[in-house]
Amino acid sequence: MPSTLSCKKCGKETRYDGSFGGAPCEYCGYKLPHIYVLLGLLPFLLYFSALGTIELIFAPPIPDELKILGGMAGLILLWYLYAQWSQRKT
């Protein structure tokens, strides 16, 4: 985890010590400056709900081994895209 993350309000790099949500922003005083840390489980929730919905509705005729492999690759890709999106510069 990086030692600095950008503040979601002012966009400046602020100190991050690894705690949930981090300390308030040093520049604007925003109490919860690190949105990526607070919503870190969002990719898991979206991914597993989508995967469960696909499995229940369509039940694709694919071996379980390939479902697991493709599922984990999709989760890693979704996590990476979310991390990039949440730390974008505005």
C-alpha positions as CSV (number, residue, x, y, z in Angstrom):
1,M,0.0,0.0,0.0
2,P,1.4,3.4,-0.9
3,S,2.4,5.9,1.9
4,T,0.4,8.6,0.2
5,L,-3.0,8.6,-1.6
6,S,-4.8,11.4,-3.3
7,C,-7.6,13.1,-1.4
8,K,-11.0,12.6,-3.0
9,K,-12.0,16.2,-2.3
10,C,-9.0,18.4,-3.2
11,G,-7.0,15.8,-5.2
12,K,-3.6,16.5,-3.4
13,E,-1.4,13.7,-2.1
14,T,-2.1,13.1,1.6
15,R,-0.4,10.8,4.1
16,Y,-1.8,7.3,4.4
17,D,-0.8,5.2,7.4
18,G,-2.7,2.0,6.6
19,S,-5.7,2.6,8.9
20,F,-9.3,2.3,7.6
21,G,-10.1,5.6,5.8
22,G,-6.8,7.2,6.9
23,A,-6.2,10.5,8.7
24,P,-8.0,13.7,7.7
25,C,-6.6,15.5,4.7
26,E,-3.6,17.8,5.6
27,Y,-4.7,20.4,3.0
28,C,-8.5,20.7,3.0
29,G,-9.3,18.9,6.3
30,Y,-11.7,16.4,4.7
31,K,-12.3,13.6,7.3
32,L,-12.4,10.6,4.9
33,P,-10.0,11.5,2.0
34,H,-9.2,8.0,0.7
35,I,-12.3,6.6,-1.1
36,Y,-10.3,3.6,-2.5
37,V,-9.6,2.4,1.1
38,L,-13.3,2.8,2.2
39,L,-14.8,1.1,-0.9
40,G,-12.2,-1.6,-1.3
41,L,-14.8,-4.4,-1.1
42,L,-16.9,-2.9,-3.9
43,P,-15.2,-5.0,-6.7
44,F,-15.9,-8.2,-4.7
45,L,-19.5,-7.4,-4.2
46,L,-20.1,-6.4,-7.8
47,Y,-18.1,-9.4,-9.1
48,F,-19.7,-12.1,-7.0
49,S,-23.2,-10.8,-7.5
50,A,-22.7,-10.8,-11.2
51,L,-21.1,-14.2,-11.2
52,G,-24.0,-15.6,-9.1
53,T,-26.6,-14.1,-11.4
54,I,-24.9,-15.5,-14.5
55,E,-24.7,-18.9,-12.9
56,L,-28.3,-19.0,-11.8
57,I,-29.9,-17.6,-14.9
58,F,-27.8,-19.0,-17.7
59,A,-25.9,-22.0,-16.1
60,P,-23.2,-22.1,-18.9
61,P,-22.1,-25.6,-19.8
62,I,-18.4,-25.0,-18.9
63,P,-16.3,-27.3,-16.7
64,D,-16.0,-26.0,-13.1
65,E,-12.2,-25.7,-13.4
66,L,-12.6,-23.2,-16.3
67,K,-15.2,-21.3,-14.4
68,I,-12.9,-20.9,-11.4
69,L,-10.0,-19.9,-13.6
70,G,-12.0,-17.4,-15.6
71,G,-13.7,-16.1,-12.5
72,M,-10.4,-15.4,-10.7
73,A,-9.0,-13.7,-13.8
74,G,-12.1,-11.5,-14.0
75,L,-11.9,-10.6,-10.3
76,I,-8.3,-9.5,-10.7
77,L,-9.1,-7.5,-13.7
78,L,-12.0,-5.8,-12.0
79,W,-10.0,-5.0,-8.9
80,Y,-7.2,-3.5,-11.1
81,L,-9.7,-1.4,-13.1
82,Y,-11.3,-0.2,-9.9
83,A,-8.0,0.7,-8.3
84,Q,-7.0,2.7,-11.4
85,W,-10.4,4.5,-11.6
86,S,-10.5,5.4,-7.9
87,Q,-7.0,7.0,-8.0
88,R,-7.6,9.0,-11.2
89,K,-6.5,12.6,-11.2
90,T,-9.4,15.0,-11.6
